[in-house]
Amino acid sequence: MIDRPICVEWLFQRCFNHACEFTHPLIPQSQPYDIVGNRASPPFSLYPTQLPKKPTSAIDPAHAKTSSLQVCLPSDLQEQQPLPKSVPPEEITLSVMESTQARFSGGFSIEKIVTGFESTWFVIEDVPSTVDSATIEQLVAPFGEVQDVRIPRRSDNPASKTVSVQMATYREALQAINRLDGKDAFERRLSVQLSLGRRLARRMLNDNYVCVSWPIPCKAGYAGYSTLEAAQSAVSKADGKTERDYWITASMYQSIPIIDAYNVRFTGLPPEVDQKFLDRFGPSGGTMLERPNYQAPEFGVPAVRRTLANFGKITHFKVVRPPYKDGFVRVWCQFESPDVARAACELHQVKQRALGMEKIRVRRVLSVLEHVPRAKFNLVEQDLHRLQEKLWNHFPGAHLDILPREGETAVRLVAKDSQTLARLRVELKEIVDGEIVKENGQQVWDDFLRREAGSHFVEQLRECNPHVMISVHWFRRCVRLIGTVERRQPVAAAILAKLTSLRQDKVHTIQLDGQAMGVVASPELAAAQQRHGEENIRVDFQRHVLLVRGPDNLYEEIQQIVHAVKLRHVANFGDDHCPVCLDPPLTPVSLSCGHTWCKTCLVAYMTAAADIRSFPISCLGNQGRCTELIPMRMVREVLPPADFDALALAAFHAYVQAHPGEYHYCPTPDCPQVYPTGPRNAPLSCPSCLARICSSCHVEYHEGVTCADREDGGDRLFQEWMRIHDVKKCPGCHAPIERLAGCNHMTCTRCHTHTCWVCLETFPQGQGIYDHMREFHGGIGL
């Protein structure tokens, strides 16, 4: 056997062709540095390191004599140093919150997000029992890699079954759902949906309830009157009267029996009343009573409960309090399991001997349970009782139970169908979760609320309004109020007034180029921020500008500070000077681009980036023109673990808010989870709060109501308001933007897209926008 020579290109790591005619042996190499995943980051020197020593051999010397492989190298390559191995882009994967991971590259650029919502499983319903797993895999294979197909051995319907399929990725699962749902296969119409967790369905939606109703035990009576006035007087006295928890109705009557010239019929009378009872409504020419339909204590409730208990254990039994205006007793009965509730429905329209052979009605109903902490319940108790009264008066098929428990109050909403339940649950959630402060249909926010002055303002509101819970969510950039409507309104008005006054203040921009960048670390600017508030004097490192909000005299004061700093640094400075303070670095940190920073300045720079959500983080060398991204390993080395995690979380939230078409926050208040946009009518399961979310409408899942049916005219009204007030949508993130003053160069505060206000054309980093405005629009808009 002739040994083939080793491939030279393989030794230099340039050949990866398996069909190569030369040998590609496995050569031991030092393990490359890798920080992807959960591997520990090796120590990183803040100072320039020495070059690696020249390797003595590409092959292990221990195997040099015994190896039968021959290395054929040209003479001009035998002493040549092997080419350095190409270093892939540095990446690191972090858990930014429970069940959510983000992959970061240099400068905290986000390369990929994997949320806890992204299930790779979906279900195909009503599949014929004759279909096997191979057929299912063949059906799904065009949309991605099929990981698993599960077919249940048993099914309630012997002719069909529900099949679960797992794809390699969430996107592949979504593609399969979008392409297969509603399509014809196996001689029937397919129904394909994302898989829902069982624990979620058990928690959020209970289908082990039944609503039972039957006619009340009562009798009817008649009275005759000689005059029309006497008959009408009797009707007005009796109609709507409550007697012994019975609702009596009275009306003029013109049929048998005829007692006098004008006759009145009384219905809903208690079974035990006699003819003298009718004399309460005025003297008559005669009275008559029918026999009661049946007689039973407590409207027959004990008898019905005994009948229902024969099917299984009852865990909850709720009787609607009398009087019964429509003549029917109603109870809600919760069984131990849905199977028992399904069996109890066999009583529907069955005559009951205990009820005088009256038919009983039994139907399945749906319910949801909300757990309200005691402190929150005390704020919304009045509104909950109002909703309870509303259901009693206007929704005969629904009711609200308020169940006090230790440390909290359970609120159970029960309805006869999913549409009613979805509609009423919206009202319940608005009470329990409160409202987000909005203006013209859009939630309001200002970074003032994150600063010390904003916290002081909110604390004053809390002291003046102790019956309203005020929650400031900086990562969602919203304010939520919990309390009764009457008490929330003045608080919302105060917040809107404050933010409106802030928006009316002028925002001045000072360019930080060259020596002006030194103002960032100057004690003069720090003192000015202390006097006037950090929220009014902010550094935007991404745009290299200083933002000053306030009157002209404040703008002039900051301009003088910038001018003084520039005079201190009139001399040229090179790459060996810190790009922030413009002085020789103290505790220097060198980047691969050649610029050297003070460690303190670098830490302050990255901390400020987290505060204003300016990502990715790049070097400020070469007078702010350097585009080198700060390596992740360096950030991890210079920042404490808590600050590093805070920076990663800020980058994550900034990315989410800059991509509103891809990601959204869970609608449950105080839940930080983020979910991806999905197809219509495909609920997702939140891994934290277990809420079901419609990934298309971006609200809690509307059980039984399609996305199309849920849509209303609210968006059309907002579009009309935008047209009237000259408000446009950012072409980058589609957030509403408004031009108050200044030129037509607009920069979105959410996604930092540079836009021409006239035509909404975008310009990366704002380059060329002023030439565009002058050429196509005749000026910059001033």
C-alpha positions in Angstrom: 0.0 0.0 0.0 1.4 3.4 -1.0 1.1 6.1 1.6 -0.3 9.4 0.1 1.5 12.6 1.1 0.0 15.1 3.4 -1.9 18.0 1.8 0.1 21.2 2.2 -3.0 23.4 2.0 -4.5 21.3 4.9 -1.5 22.1 7.1 -2.1 25.8 6.4 -5.8 25.3 7.1 -6.8 26.4 3.6 -8.1 23.1 2.2 -11.4 21.5 3.4 -12.2 19.4 0.3 -13.0 15.9 1.3 -12.3 14.8 -2.3 -8.7 16.0 -2.1 -6.1 13.4 -3.4 -3.8 14.1 -0.5 -4.1 13.1 3.2 -5.7 15.3 5.8 -4.5 13.9 9.2 -5.8 15.0 12.5 -3.1 17.2 14.0 -3.2 18.2 17.7 -3.7 21.9 18.1 -4.1 24.2 21.0 -7.7 24.8 21.9 -9.0 28.0 20.4 -10.4 30.7 22.7 -14.2 30.5 22.7 -16.7 32.5 24.9 -19.9 31.3 23.2 -22.3 29.7 25.6 -21.6 29.3 29.3 -17.8 28.8 29.2 -15.8 31.0 31.5 -14.1 33.9 30.0 -10.3 33.7 30.4 -8.3 36.5 32.0 -7.8 39.5 29.6 -4.9 41.8 30.0 -5.6 45.5 29.9 -2.2 46.1 28.5 -0.7 45.1 25.1 0.4 41.5 25.3 3.5 39.8 23.7 3.2 38.0 20.4 2.9 34.2 20.7 6.1 32.2 20.5 6.9 30.6 17.2 5.8 26.9 17.3 8.6 24.4 16.8 6.6 22.0 14.7 3.2 21.5 13.2 3.3 17.8 14.1 3.7 16.3 17.5 7.4 15.3 17.9 6.5 12.2 19.7 5.0 10.8 16.5 7.6 12.1 14.1 9.6 8.8 13.9 6.7 6.4 14.0 4.4 8.1 11.6 4.3 6.5 8.1 3.0 9.7 6.5 5.3 11.8 4.4 5.2 15.5 4.4 6.2 16.9 1.0 7.0 20.6 1.3 8.6 22.8 -1.2 12.0 24.1 -0.2 10.8 27.7 0.0 8.1 26.7 2.5 10.0 24.4 4.8 11.2 27.2 7.1 8.1 29.5 6.6 5.9 30.3 9.6 2.4 28.9 9.2 -0.2 31.5 8.5 -2.1 32.6 11.6 -5.5 31.1 12.1 -8.4 33.4 11.2 -10.3 34.6 14.3 -14.1 34.4 14.0 -16.1 37.3 15.2 -16.2 37.3 19.0 -19.6 36.3 20.4 -21.1 35.4 23.7 -24.5 34.0 24.7 -26.1 35.3 27.9 -29.3 34.7 29.7 -30.8 38.2 29.8 -33.8 37.0 31.7 -35.6 33.8 32.7 -36.0 31.6 29.6 -34.6 34.2 27.2 -31.1 34.1 25.7 -29.3 36.7 23.5 -26.2 36.2 21.5 -24.0 39.4 21.6 -21.0 40.4 19.5 -18.7 43.3 19.9 -20.1 46.5 21.4 -23.2 44.5 22.7 -24.5 44.1 19.2 -27.3 41.5 19.3 -26.9 38.8 16.7 -29.8 36.5 17.8 -32.5 36.2 20.4 -34.1 33.0 21.6 -37.2 33.6 23.8 -38.9 31.2 26.1 -42.0 31.5 23.9 -40.4 29.9 20.8 -41.8 26.4 21.0 -40.7 24.1 18.2 -43.9 22.0 18.7 -47.2 22.3 16.8 -50.2 20.1 16.6 -52.3 18.9 13.6 -55.9 18.2 14.7 -58.4 15.7 13.2 -55.9 13.5 11.4 -57.3 10.2 10.2 -56.3 7.3 12.4 -55.0 5.4 9.4 -52.2 8.0 8.8 -48.8 7.0 10.2 -45.8 9.0 11.4 -43.9 8.5 8.1 -46.8 10.2 6.2 -46.9 13.1 8.6 -43.1 13.6 8.3 -43.4 13.6 4.5 -46.1 16.2 4.8 -44.1 18.5 7.0 -40.6 17.9 5.6 -40.7 20.7 3.0 -40.8 23.3 5.7 -37.7 22.3 7.7 -36.0 19.5 9.6 -38.5 17.3 11.4 -37.2 16.3 14.9 -40.1 14.2 16.2 -43.6 13.0 15.4 -45.9 11.8 18.2 -49.2 10.1 17.6 -51.3 9.2 20.6 -52.2 5.6 21.1 -55.6 6.4 22.4 -58.1 9.0 21.3 -61.7 10.1 22.2 -62.6 9.7 18.6 -61.5 6.4 17.1 -61.7 7.8 13.5 -59.3 10.7 14.1 -56.4 11.9 16.3 -54.3 14.9 17.1 -50.7 14.6 16.0 -47.8 16.6 17.6 -44.8 17.5 15.5 -41.5 19.0 16.5 -39.3 21.0 14.1 -35.7 22.0 14.5 -36.4 25.7 15.0 -39.3 28.0 16.0 -39.2 29.7 12.5 -39.6 26.3 10.8 -42.5 25.5 13.0 -44.2 28.8 12.2 -43.6 28.3 8.5 -45.2 24.8 8.7 -48.2 26.3 10.5 -48.7 29.1 8.1 -48.5 26.9 5.1 -50.5 23.9 6.4 -53.3 25.5 8.4 -56.6 25.5 6.5 -55.1 23.4 3.7 -56.7 20.2 2.4 -54.9 16.9 3.1 -56.0 13.3 3.9 -59.4 14.2 2.3 -60.2 16.8 5.0 -59.3 20.4 6.0 -56.3 20.6 8.3 -56.2 22.6 11.5 -52.6 23.3 12.6 -51.7 25.4 15.7 -48.7 26.0 18.0 -48.6 23.5 20.9 -50.0 24.8 24.2 -48.7 23.6 27.5 -51.1 21.6 29.7 -50.3 23.5 32.9 -51.1 26.8 31.1 -54.5 25.6 29.9 -55.3 24.3 33.4 -54.4 27.5 35.1 -55.9 30.1 32.7 -59.1 28.4 31.4 -61.3 26.0 33.3 -63.9 24.0 31.4 -65.1 21.8 34.3 -67.9 24.2 35.0 -71.6 23.7 34.2 -74.5 26.2 34.3 -77.7 24.6 35.5 -81.1 26.3 35.3 -84.7 25.3 35.8 -88.1 27.1 36.2 -88.9 28.5 39.6 -91.7 26.9 41.7 -94.5 29.5 41.4 -98.2 30.0 40.5 -100.2 32.5 38.5 -103.3 34.5 39.7 -106.1 36.6 38.1 -108.2 39.5 39.4 -111.1 41.3 37.8 -111.9 45.0 38.1 -114.9 47.0 37.2 -113.0 50.1 35.9 -109.9 50.5 33.8 -108.4 52.8 36.4 -108.7 50.2 39.1 -107.1 47.6 36.9 -104.2 49.9 35.9 -103.7 50.8 39.5 -103.3 47.1 40.4 -100.8 46.6 37.6 -98.7 49.5 38.7 -98.7 48.3 42.4 -97.9 44.6 41.6 -95.6 44.7 38.5 -91.9 44.5 39.7 -92.8 43.9 43.3 -90.6 41.5 45.3 -92.4 39.1 47.7 -90.5 36.4 49.6 -87.7 36.6 47.1 -90.2 36.2 44.2 -90.3 38.7 41.4 -94.0 39.4 40.5 -95.1 40.6 37.1 -98.6 42.0 36.3 -100.3 42.9 33.0 -103.7 43.5 31.5 -105.3 40.3 30.4 -108.0 39.6 27.8 -108.6 35.9 27.7 -110.0 33.1 29.8 -110.7 33.3 32.7 -112.9 36.4 32.5 -113.7 37.6 36.0 -114.9 41.2 35.4 -114.9 44.0 32.8 -111.1 44.5 33.1 -108.8 41.6 34.1 -105.2 41.5 35.4 -102.9 38.4 35.3 -100.2 38.1 38.0 -97.3 35.7 37.4 -94.3 34.6 39.5 -96.4 34.4 42.7 -95.0 32.3 45.6 -96.6 28.8 45.6 -98.0 29.2 49.2 -99.9 32.5 48.7 -103.7 32.5 48.8 -106.4 34.6 47.1 -106.3 37.2 49.9 -102.7 38.1 48.7 -104.1 39.7 45.5 -106.3 42.0 47.6 -103.1 44.0 48.4 -103.2 45.5 45.0 -106.7 47.0 45.3 -110.4 45.9 45.8 -111.5 43.6 42.9 -114.6 41.9 41.7 -113.1 38.5 42.2 -109.8 36.6 42.2 -108.6 33.2 41.0 -105.3 31.2 41.5 -103.7 28.5 39.4 -102.0 25.5 41.0 -98.2 25.9 41.4 -96.1 24.1 38.8 -94.4 22.3 41.7 -93.3 23.0 45.3 -89.8 22.6 46.6 -87.8 24.2 49.4 -85.3 26.9 48.5 -86.4 27.0 44.9 -85.4 23.3 44.4 -81.7 24.0 44.9 -81.0 21.2 47.4 -82.7 18.7 45.1 -80.7 19.8 42.1 -77.4 19.7 44.0 -78.1 16.1 45.1 -78.7 15.1 41.5 -75.5 16.7 40.3 -73.5 15.1 43.0 -74.3 11.7 41.6 -72.0 12.3 38.7 -68.9 13.2 40.7 -67.3 15.4 43.3 -68.4 19.0 43.4 -65.6 21.5 44.2 -67.7 24.7 44.0 -71.4 25.4 43.9 -72.6 29.0 43.3 -76.3 29.9 43.5 -77.4 33.2 41.9 -79.3 35.1 44.5 -83.1 35.7 44.1 -85.3 37.2 42.9 -85.3 35.6 39.5 -86.7 38.1 37.1 -86.9 35.7 34.1 -88.5 32.9 36.1 -85.4 30.6 36.1 -83.1 29.5 39.0 -79.4 29.4 38.0 -76.5 27.7 39.7 -72.9 27.3 38.6 -71.4 24.0 39.5 -67.7 23.2 39.3 -66.7 19.5 39.2 -63.4 17.9 40.0 -62.6 17.2 36.3 -63.8 18.2 32.8 -64.9 14.6 32.2 -67.4 14.8 35.1 -68.7 18.1 33.8 -69.2 16.5 30.4 -71.1 13.6 31.9 -73.4 16.0 33.9 -74.5 17.5 30.6 -76.5 14.3 30.0 -79.1 15.9 32.3 -79.9 18.6 29.7 -83.6 18.8 28.9 -84.4 15.8 31.2 -87.5 16.0 33.3 -86.9 15.9 37.1 -89.3 14.3 39.4 -88.1 16.5 42.3 -89.1 19.6 40.2 -92.6 18.5 39.3 -91.3 17.0 36.0 -89.9 20.3 34.9 -87.0 20.1 32.5 -83.6 21.0 33.7 -81.0 22.8 31.5 -77.3 21.9 31.8 -74.6 23.4 29.7 -70.8 23.7 29.9 -69.4 27.1 30.8 -66.0 28.6 30.9 -64.2 30.4 33.7 -60.9 32.2 34.5 -59.4 32.8 37.8 -57.4 35.9 38.8 -55.3 36.2 41.9 -55.3 39.7 43.2 -52.8 40.7 46.1 -54.5 42.2 49.1 -52.9 45.6 48.7 -54.1 45.8 45.1 -57.5 44.5 45.9 -58.1 47.3 48.4 -57.5 49.8 45.6 -59.9 48.2 43.1 -62.5 46.6 45.3 -65.1 49.3 44.5 -64.7 48.7 40.7 -64.8 44.9 41.1 -68.2 45.2 42.9 -69.4 47.5 40.1 -68.5 44.9 37.5 -70.2 42.2 39.6 -73.4 44.3 39.7 -73.2 44.9 36.0 -73.0 41.2 35.3 -76.0 40.6 37.5 -78.1 43.1 35.8 -77.1 42.7 32.1 -75.4 39.4 31.6 -77.7 36.6 32.8 -75.2 33.9 31.6 -72.2 35.3 33.5 -71.2 36.1 37.0 -68.2 37.3 39.0 -67.1 35.6 42.3 -65.0 37.5 44.8 -63.3 35.0 47.1 -61.2 36.4 50.0 -58.2 34.2 50.8 -55.1 34.5 53.0 -53.0 37.3 51.7 -54.9 37.7 48.5 -58.3 37.7 46.9 -59.3 35.2 44.1 -61.6 36.6 41.5 -63.4 34.1 39.3 -65.2 35.1 36.1 -67.7 32.7 34.7 -69.4 32.9 31.3 -71.6 30.7 29.1 -69.4 31.0 26.0 -65.9 32.0 25.0 -66.9 35.2 23.3 -68.7 36.6 26.4 -65.8 35.4 28.6 -63.2 37.2 26.3 -65.2 40.4 26.3 -65.8 40.5 30.1 -62.2 39.5 30.9 -61.0 42.6 29.1 -62.9 44.7 31.6 -61.7 42.6 34.5 -58.1 42.9 33.4 -58.4 46.7 33.0 -59.6 46.8 36.7 -57.0 44.4 38.1 -54.0 45.5 36.0 -54.9 49.2 35.8 -54.3 51.5 32.9 -51.2 52.7 31.1 -51.0 56.5 30.9 -51.7 57.4 27.2 -52.1 60.4 25.1 -54.1 60.2 21.8 -54.0 56.4 22.1 -50.2 56.1 22.6 -48.4 55.4 25.8 -46.3 58.4 27.0 -42.8 58.4 28.3 -39.9 60.6 29.0 -36.5 59.7 30.4 -37.1 62.3 33.1 -39.1 59.6 34.9 -35.9 57.5 35.3 -33.9 60.3 36.9 -33.7 61.4 40.4 -36.0 64.4 39.7 -38.5 62.1 38.0 -38.5 59.7 41.0 -39.1 62.6 43.3 -42.1 63.8 41.2 -43.6 60.3 41.2 -43.1 60.0 44.9 -44.9 63.3 45.5 -47.9 62.0 43.4 -48.0 58.8 45.6 -48.1 60.8 48.8 -50.9 63.0 47.5 -52.8 60.0 46.0 -52.5 57.1 48.4 -55.4 55.2 46.9 -53.6 54.9 43.5 -50.7 52.6 42.8 -48.2 54.2 40.4 -45.8 51.9 38.7 -43.0 53.2 36.5 -41.7 50.6 34.1 -38.5 52.0 32.6 -37.7 48.9 30.4 -41.2 49.2 28.8 -41.1 53.0 28.9 -44.6 53.4 30.4 -46.4 54.4 33.6 -49.2 52.2 34.9 -52.0 53.3 37.3 -54.0 51.0 39.5 -57.1 52.2 41.4 -60.7 53.3 40.7 -61.4 55.3 37.6 -62.3 58.4 39.6 -59.0 58.3 41.5 -56.8 57.4 38.5 -57.9 60.3 36.3 -56.3 63.2 38.3 -53.0 61.3 38.6 -52.9 60.6 34.8 -53.7 64.2 34.2 -50.8 65.4 36.4 -48.4 63.0 34.6 -49.5 64.2 31.2 -49.2 67.8 32.2 -45.7 67.3 33.5 -44.5 65.4 30.4 -46.2 68.0 28.1 -44.3 70.8 29.9 -41.1 68.9 29.4 -41.7 68.4 25.7 -42.3 72.1 25.3 -38.8 72.9 26.5 -36.2 73.5 23.8 -33.7 70.8 23.2 -30.4 72.2 22.1 -27.6 70.2 20.4 -23.9 70.8 20.8 -21.6 68.9 18.5 -18.7 67.1 20.3 -15.9 66.8 17.8 -12.2 66.9 18.4 -11.2 68.6 21.6 -14.9 69.2 22.6 -15.2 65.5 23.5 -13.1 66.2 26.6 -16.2 67.9 28.2 -17.7 64.5 28.9 -15.2 63.8 31.7 -14.9 67.5 32.8 -15.8 68.4 36.4 -17.5 71.6 35.1 -20.1 69.5 33.2 -20.6 67.2 36.2 -21.3 70.2 38.3 -23.8 71.6 35.8 -25.6 68.3 35.7 -25.8 68.3 39.5 -27.3 71.8 39.4 -29.8 71.5 36.6 -30.4 67.7 36.6 -28.8 64.9 34.6 -32.1 64.5 32.6 -31.6 68.0 31.1 -27.9 67.6 30.2 -27.2 64.3 28.4 -24.4 63.0 26.3 -25.4 61.0 23.2 -22.3 59.0 22.4 -23.6 57.5 19.3 -24.2 60.8 17.6 -21.3 62.5 19.4 -23.5 65.4 20.6 -24.5 67.0 23.9 -28.2 67.4 24.4 -29.3 70.4 26.5 -33.0 70.7 27.4 -34.1 74.0 28.9 -34.0 77.8 28.4 -31.5 79.6 26.3 -29.4 80.7 29.3 -28.8 77.1 30.2 -27.7 76.4 26.6 -25.3 79.3 26.8 -23.9 78.1 30.1 -23.1 74.7 28.7 -21.6 76.2 25.5 -19.2 78.2 27.7 -18.2 75.0 29.5 -17.5 73.2 26.1 -15.5 76.2 24.9 -13.4 76.3 28.0 -12.6 72.6 27.7 -11.6 73.0 24.1 -9.1 75.8 25.1 -7.5 73.4 27.6 -6.8 70.9 24.8 -5.8 73.1 21.9 -2.7 71.0 21.3 -3.0 68.0 19.0 -3.4 64.7 20.7 -2.7 61.3 19.3 -3.9 57.7 19.8 -2.0 57.5 23.1 -4.4 60.0 24.7 -7.8 59.0 26.1 -10.5 59.9 23.6 -12.8 61.1 26.5 -10.7 63.2 28.8 -8.0 63.9 26.1 -5.3 63.3 28.7 -2.6 60.6 28.9 -4.5 57.5 30.1 -4.5 56.5 33.8 -4.7 52.8 34.2 -4.6 52.5 30.4 -6.8 50.1 28.4 -5.8 49.4 24.8 -8.1 48.4 22.1 -7.2 46.5 18.9 -7.8 49.7 16.9 -4.8 51.2 18.6 -6.6 53.7 20.8 -5.9 53.8 24.5 -8.5 54.8 27.2 -8.4 55.5 30.9 -10.1 52.6 32.6 -12.3 55.1 34.5 -13.4 56.9 31.3 -14.2 53.6 29.6 -16.3 52.4 32.5 -18.2 55.8 32.6 -18.7 55.6 28.8 -20.2 52.2 28.9 -22.4 53.0 31.9 -23.7 56.1 30.1 -24.5 53.9 27.0 -26.7 51.7 29.2 -28.4 54.7 30.6 -29.3 56.2 27.3 -29.6 52.9 25.4 -27.0 53.8 22.8 -25.8 50.6 21.1 -23.6 49.2 19.7 -20.8 50.6 21.8 -17.8 51.7 19.6 -14.5 53.4 20.3 -14.5 57.2 20.3 -10.9 57.5 19.1 -9.8 59.6 16.1 -12.0 62.4 17.3 -15.1 60.2 17.4 -14.6 58.8 14.0 -13.3 55.3 15.0 -15.9 52.6 14.4 -14.1 49.8 16.3 -16.6 48.0 18.6 -15.6 47.4 22.2 -14.7 43.7 22.5 -17.0 41.7 24.8 -14.1 40.2 26.7 -12.8 43.6 27.5 -16.2 44.8 28.7 -16.4 41.8 31.0 -12.9 42.5 32.3 -13.4 46.1 33.2 -17.0 46.1 34.5 -18.2 44.5 37.7 -20.5 41.6 37.1 -23.6 43.5 38.2 -22.8 46.4 35.8 -22.0 44.0 33.0 -25.4 42.3 33.4 -27.2 45.6 33.5 -25.5 46.7 30.3 -26.5 43.4 28.6 -30.1 43.9 29.8 -30.2 47.5 28.5 -28.8 46.4 25.1 -31.5 43.7 25.0 -34.4 46.1 25.7 -33.0 48.7 23.3 -32.9 46.0 20.6 -36.5 44.9 21.4 -37.8 48.5 21.3 -36.0 49.2 18.0 -37.6 46.1 16.4 -41.3 46.5 17.2 -42.2 44.4 14.2 -40.3 41.4 15.5 -40.6 41.4 19.3 -43.2 42.6 21.9 -43.4 42.6 25.7 -45.8 40.2 27.5 -49.0 42.1 28.1 -49.1 41.0 31.8 -48.0 44.0 34.0 -44.6 43.6 35.7 -43.8 40.5 33.5 -40.5 41.3 31.7 -40.7 38.5 29.1 -40.5 39.2 25.4 -42.2 37.2 22.7 -41.7 37.1 18.9 -44.5 38.2 16.5 -46.3 35.1 15.2 -49.2 34.1 13.0 -52.8 35.0 13.6 -54.9 32.9 16.0 -51.8 31.2 17.4 -51.5 31.7 21.1 -48.2 31.6 22.9 -47.5 30.5 26.5 -45.5 32.9 28.7 -42.9 30.9 30.6 -43.0 33.4 33.6 -46.6 34.4 34.2 -48.2 31.5 32.2 -50.4 34.0 30.3 -51.7 33.0 26.9 -50.8 35.7 24.4 -52.1 36.4 20.9 -48.8 36.8 19.0 -50.6 38.8 16.2 -52.8 41.2 18.2 -50.3 41.5 21.0 -52.8 41.2 23.8 -53.9 38.3 26.1 -55.3 35.5 23.9 -58.9 36.2 23.0 -60.3 32.7 23.4 -63.1 31.9 20.9 -62.7 35.2 19.0 -60.6 35.4 15.9 -58.0 38.2 15.3 -60.1 39.6 12.5 -63.3 39.8 14.7 -61.3 41.5 17.5 -60.1 44.3 15.4 -62.1 47.5 15.7 -61.9 51.1 14.5 -59.5 52.3 17.1 -56.5 52.2 14.7 -58.5 54.0 12.1 -59.2 56.8 14.5 -55.6 57.1 15.4 -54.6 57.2 11.8 -57.0 60.1 11.3 -55.6 61.9 14.3 -52.1 61.5 12.8 -53.2 62.9 9.5 -54.8 66.0 11.1 -51.8 66.7 13.4 -49.1 66.0 10.8 -47.7 63.0 12.7 -45.8 60.4 10.7 -44.4 56.9 11.4 -40.7 56.3 11.7 -39.6 54.3 8.6 -37.3 52.3 10.9 -39.5 51.2 13.8 -42.9 52.6 12.8 -43.2 54.6 16.0 -45.2 57.9 15.7 -42.8 60.9 15.3 -43.7 64.6 15.4 -41.7 67.6 14.2 -42.0 70.5 16.6 -39.2 72.8 15.5 -35.8 72.8 13.8 -34.7 71.4 10.4 -36.1 68.4 8.5 -33.4 66.1 9.8 -35.2 63.8 12.2 -33.6 61.2 14.4 -35.9 58.7 16.0 -35.4 58.5 19.7 -36.4 54.8 19.7 -34.4 53.2 16.9 -32.0 56.1 16.1 -33.0 56.1 12.4 -32.0 59.3 10.6 -34.9 60.4 8.4 -35.8 63.2 6.0 -39.1 64.6 7.4 -40.4 65.6 3.9 -40.0 62.2 2.1 -39.1 59.9 5.0 -36.0 58.6 3.2 -33.5 57.2 5.6 -29.7 57.9 5.8 -27.4 55.6 7.8 -25.6 57.6 10.5 -27.2 60.7 8.9 -24.6 60.8 6.1 -25.7 62.8 3.1 -29.0 63.9 4.5 -28.3 67.7 4.2 -27.2 67.4 0.6 -30.3 65.4 -0.1 -32.6 68.0 1.5 -31.0 70.9 -0.4 -31.0 69.0 -3.7 -34.6 67.5 -3.6 -36.4 69.9 -1.3 -34.7 73.2 -1.9 -33.4 73.6 1.7 -33.2 72.0 5.1 -36.5 73.3 6.4 -35.5 76.3 8.4 
